[in-house]
């Protein structure tokens, strides 16, 4: 083989290697792969960030869910003033009610300045929806209303009460137990009535 042919073959191999490397590099970019975050997030201004916005349903793994649900979201506040979350709306208008970790109703959720708060997690404040219709495994529109009429319109992931979100879903209220009626004991004897016709002791 002549030197010119050998040089041509080497050049062709090098060109193929460069082309394959270029295609790999292009294919691994997030734009090409369309990488999307698993959970929804949103921001309000430069200080408020809502991470992992999830509507947690019951134990079903898929399909349509109609009934109670909980909203969980991690809210961080990097500002110098506390912020007040006043409302959460899911879907076509289902609103959440807030409660503290003991179940007492709250008018709003306060996130301290420079801090963060997990809403809807075990042992913390909750956001409960009495009934909504959502598609498990999909997304649903969600709106977060803050004090001073600030609002965040976003989407929430819908997850069942399983895996990472086990214990985050709605729990049924315990059934009321009626008080037990106490029946009189059987075999009890009633005291005898005093005898009639008794004579008084004779006077002496």
JOUR-V182380 format. One record per backbone hydrogen bond with DSSP energy under -0.5 kcal/mol. NH is the residue of the N-H (numbers start at 1). CO is the residue of the C=O. E is the energy in kcal/mol with one decimal. If there is no record, write none. Layout:
[[NH & CO & E] [NH & CO & E]]
This chain:
[[6 & 2 & -2.2] [7 & 3 & -2.6] [8 & 4 & -2.1] [9 & 5 & -2.5] [10 & 6 & -2.3] [11 & 7 & -2.0] [12 & 8 & -2.0] [13 & 9 & -2.3] [14 & 10 & -2.3] [15 & 11 & -2.2] [16 & 12 & -2.2] [17 & 13 & -2.2] [18 & 14 & -2.3] [19 & 15 & -2.2] [20 & 16 & -2.4] [21 & 17 & -2.2] [22 & 18 & -2.2] [23 & 19 & -2.2] [24 & 20 & -2.1] [25 & 21 & -2.3] [26 & 22 & -2.2] [27 & 23 & -2.2] [28 & 24 & -1.1] [29 & 26 & -1.0] [33 & 29 & -2.2] [34 & 30 & -1.4] [35 & 30 & -1.3] [40 & 53 & -0.7] [42 & 50 & -2.3] [44 & 48 & -2.7] [47 & 44 & -0.7] [48 & 44 & -1.8] [49 & 76 & -2.0] [50 & 42 & -3.3] [51 & 49 & -0.6] [51 & 74 & -3.0] [53 & 40 & -2.2] [54 & 52 & -0.7] [54 & 72 & -2.7] [55 & 157 & -3.4] [56 & 54 & -0.6] [56 & 70 & -3.2] [57 & 55 & -0.5] [57 & 159 & -2.3] [63 & 136 & -0.6] [65 & 134 & -3.3] [67 & 132 & -2.1] [69 & 129 & -1.9] [70 & 56 & -2.3] [71 & 127 & -2.5] [72 & 54 & -2.9] [73 & 119 & -1.9] [74 & 51 & -2.7] [75 & 73 & -0.6] [75 & 117 & -2.8] [76 & 49 & -2.6] [76 & 74 & -0.5] [77 & 115 & -3.2] [78 & 47 & -2.4] [83 & 111 & -2.3] [85 & 83 & -0.5] [85 & 109 & -3.3] [86 & 84 & -0.6] [86 & 145 & -2.9] [87 & 145 & -1.7] [89 & 143 & -2.5] [90 & 94 & -3.1] [91 & 141 & -2.7] [93 & 90 & -1.3] [94 & 90 & -1.9] [96 & 88 & -2.3] [97 & 128 & -2.8] [98 & 106 & -0.6] [99 & 126 & -1.7] [100 & 104 & -2.6] [103 & 100 & -1.9] [106 & 98 & -2.2] [109 & 85 & -2.7] [111 & 83 & -2.8] [111 & 109 & -0.5] [112 & 110 & -0.6] [114 & 77 & -0.8] [114 & 79 & -0.7] [115 & 77 & -0.6] [115 & 112 & -1.7] [117 & 75 & -2.2] [119 & 73 & -2.8] [119 & 117 & -0.7] [120 & 125 & -3.3] [124 & 121 & -1.8] [126 & 99 & -2.5] [128 & 97 & -2.5] [129 & 69 & -3.3] [130 & 95 & -0.5] [132 & 67 & -1.8] [134 & 65 & -2.5] [134 & 132 & -0.6] [136 & 63 & -2.7] [136 & 134 & -0.7] [137 & 158 & -2.0] [138 & 135 & -2.2] [140 & 156 & -2.1] [142 & 154 & -2.6] [143 & 89 & -2.7] [144 & 152 & -2.6] [145 & 87 & -2.4] [145 & 143 & -0.5] [146 & 144 & -0.5] [146 & 150 & -3.8] [147 & 84 & -2.1] [149 & 146 & -0.6] [150 & 147 & -0.8] [152 & 144 & -2.4] [154 & 142 & -2.9] [154 & 152 & -0.5] [156 & 140 & -3.0] [157 & 53 & -2.3] [158 & 138 & -2.6] [159 & 55 & -2.5] [159 & 157 & -0.6] [161 & 58 & -3.6] [162 & 160 & -2.5] [165 & 162 & -2.2] [166 & 163 & -1.6] [168 & 165 & -2.1] [169 & 165 & -0.5] [178 & 176 & -0.6] [183 & 181 & -0.7] [188 & 185 & -0.8]]
